[in-house]
Amino acid sequence: MHASEGRRFGVTLTNSWRHLCARRHNRERGRGRTGHNLDPAAEYGPRGVRVSAVNPGPTRTEGTAAMGERLDQLAGLAPAGRPGTAEEIASAVVYLAGDAAAFMHGAVLAVDGGRTATS
């Protein structure tokens, strides 16, 4: 990697892409985060900085443990039929950080069990 190269990643909200939120302001706020994560791709790409985002689906973590069966029900609507794991989301970030993704700029990688494919 050259001194001017770098990588930047964001994690977006799945609901902002699928329009599942009941409240419009949550969807708009989510789209804003995605745009905020990706806008620098055009600005810093010429300097060798890669900017991409991961868009996770329902994921089983310590933070979602309180959702209980509701998380399973929500994840069951996607083709994968189950919640993702933190390791699966982290693997996507590792991929984006690696050389295999060197030509990816401004990409949003859906790691959502197929939710975006069925919207």
Secondary structure, DSSP 8 states (H G I E B T S, - for coil): --TT-EEEEEE--HHHHHT--SSHHHHHHHHHHHHHHHHHHHHHGGGTEEEEEEEE-SEESGGGGGGTHHHHHHHTTSTT-S-EEHHHHHHHHHHHHSGGGTT--S-EEEESTTTGGG-
